[in-house]
Amino acid sequence: MEEQLVYRSYFSSPVGWIELCATGKGLCSLYFTRGKSKPER
């Protein structure tokens, strides 16, 4: 079983935080969180 590399990026927008999650094989998820605080995951 190969180790999966995950990249996480956070983008601050006027209405909340956007979390982009991607692996070596492509995009895996996209989260949107309302509020000024950075999402904890």
Buried (B, 14 or more C-beta within 10 A) or exposed (E): EEEEEEEEEEEEEEEBBBBBBBEEEEEEEEBEBEEEEEBEE
